[in-house]
Amino acid sequence: MTDTATATATIDESRSGEILIVTDAARTAVLDIRDREDDADTLGLRVEVTGTAGIDYTYDLALDPISDAADDDHLHTAGGLTVMVPDASVDRLRGSTLDVPSMPGQGGLVIRNPNRPNPLGAMGRLELTGGIAEKVQQLLEASINPALDSHGGYASLVEVRDDDTVVITMGGGCQGCAMSQATLSDGIKRAITEAIPEVTEVIDVTDHTAGENPYFS
């Protein structure tokens, strides 16, 4: 069985020892399918992050022999079902829940994942110089805005407050887009704080519900 699940915005609490929480309903659905296979008791559910689609991860779910699990796979058995997660997918799946859809009559399984891919992609290491304002500007020009260009937008530095707080605003295709508020804004904040450790807070003053930037109106 190979299936692809869609991620939703619901956040579920993780349980100790489990990378991926499996609800009783999802476990029953998987076991029903597994029990139709030959050597059913030897099979586990392999769940892997295969890539990204917009603001979510994409997944592959498959019934595989437990004996074929790689040495660095993470295995957890509960309720008669062994779940196998490749090591490369652990951080991106941790705290997720495998469940059945909430809509009656809708088939398949869903993964509700609190984690999101970085919408800006991988940020390379840069040699940033000067004060915080100069470093932020260099980061915007060299890494962040080239990545945002694929979304038709850009980010600008408004000011630095109290020597550790950066205020940014977003424009172009990033404005008036709900996705930018939920993902691009978070990606920019993460990129700035990781590249410039002395920055403790990043504030986005963009009005993401407006069609033009109210900060400069």
N, C-alpha and C positions, 0 to 999 in steps of 0.2 A: 504494500500500500504506500503510495506516495501522494501527499496532499500538501497544499499550500494554505496557510492560515493568514488572516489579515489581522493587523494590530489595531487596537482601539485605545482611546485615551484613558480608560479606567485604570486606576492604580490599586493594586492589591498588596496586602502585607505578605512578606516572605516568611517562610517557616525555617527554623533552624535545620540545617542539613540538606535542604532542598534548594536546587537552583531554580526549578520550575515547579510551581504548585499545580497539581492536577485535581480538579474538582471531582466529586463522586460521579456526577453525570458524565463528565468527559472520560473518566476511567472506565465506566460501564460501556460507553460507546466504542472505545478503543478495544476493550477486551472482547466485545461482541464480534468485532472484525477479526481480531487476532485468532479467536477460537475456531474460525473457519479455515485457518491455514494448517498445512501439515506441520507437525512438530511445534504446535502453538506454544507449548510451555518453554521452548527454547528461544522465543522471540521477545524482544523488547522494543520500546518505542524510541526511535532516534529523532531528536529535535535539534535542528541546526539553523543558524542564521546564515542566509545565503547572499544577502545584499541589502539594498535599500530601494524603496519606491517612494519618492517624494519625501514626506516627513516621517515615514515609518520604515521599519525593517521588513524584509521578506524572509520566509521560512520554508524549510522542507521538513516534512514529517514522514517517517518511513518505519515499517516493521522490519527490523534486522536481527540476525542471530546475536544473542548476547555475547557469545564466544568470539564474535568478530570485533568487539569493541576495542578501540585503540588503548594503548597503555595510559594515555593522558585524558581519555574520556572520563567524564564525571557520571557515575551511576548511582541511582537511588531507587530503591524498591519499596513500594507501599501498596497494599490492597491487591497483591498478586500481579502488579505491573511494574516492570523495570523501565525507567526512563534513562536514556543515554544522551548526554550533552557533550559535544566536542569541546575541548578546552578553549578553542578560539571563540566559541559562542557564549562562554560562561558569563563574562562581564555584561554582555549585551542582553542576556536573558534573565539575569539574577533578579528575583522578585516578581517575575511574570507569573501569570496564571493561565493554564490551558483549560478551556471551558467549552460548553456548547453554546451556540448563538442564543441570544435573549429573545429573538423574534420567533414566535411559534411557527413550526413547519419549515424553518430554514435549516438545511442540512450542514454537515461538516463540523469543523471545530474552529475556535477562535483563540488567539493568544492575546491576552490583555497585558501589555508591556509598559511599565512606567519609564523605560529607557527610550531615548530617541537618538538617532544618528546625528552627528554634527553636520548641520546643513551647509557649513562652509567647507567641508572636506578636511583633509589633513593640513594643518598649519605647520609649515616648516620653521625651523629655528632661524631667527634673525638676530643680527648684532644691532641692538637698539642703543642709541646714545642720546645724551642730553637729559633734560628734565622730563617729568611725566608727560607734559603736553607734547614735547618733541617726539618722545617714544611712541605715544599713541598715534600721532600723525604719521610717523614712519610705518607703523604696523598697518594702519588703514590703507596707506598708499601701496605698500608692498605685498600685503597678503589678503586683508579683509575685503577691500573693494574689488580687486580682481575676481575674487570668489563670488561676491555679490553681483557682479556684472552679469553672470549667467541667469540671475533672477531679475535682471533689468533694473537693479537698484544700486544704492550706494549708502554709505554711512559717513557722517561728519562729526567732528569734535566740536561741541558747543563751549565747554569750559572744564576746568579742573577746580574742584572745590576742596578746601581743607587739606590740600596736599595729598589726599589719598582717594578722592572720589571723582570719577570721570563721568561727564554728562555727554551723551551722544544723541544724535537725531538721525533718522533714516529718511531717504527720499527715493524718487523714481518708482520703479515697480515694487519696492518694498513697502510703500505707503498705501494705505487703503486696502491692504491684504491681511486677512486674519492670520494666515500662515506666518507672516513675518513677525507678528507679535509673539506667537507661540514658539517659533523655532529659530528664525534668523536672529531675532533680538537676543535670545539665550545663547546662540552660537557666538555672537559678537562679544557678549559679556564674558563668556568662558575664554575666548581667545585673548582678550585684553588682560584678564586677571592671571592667566597662565603665563603670558609672555612678559608681563610687568608685575612682579610679585608685590611691589609696594602699593599697588592699587587694590584697595579693599572693597570697593563698591563701584558698580557701573550702573548709571541711571539712564534709561531710554525715555526721552521726553517727546518722542514722536506721537502724534495723534493718529493711531492706526485705523481709526474709523473715518478719517477725512481723506479727501482726494488731493489735497495740497497741504503743504507743511504749515501748520498754524503757528509754529514757533517764529517763522519769518514773515508772517502776514501782518 
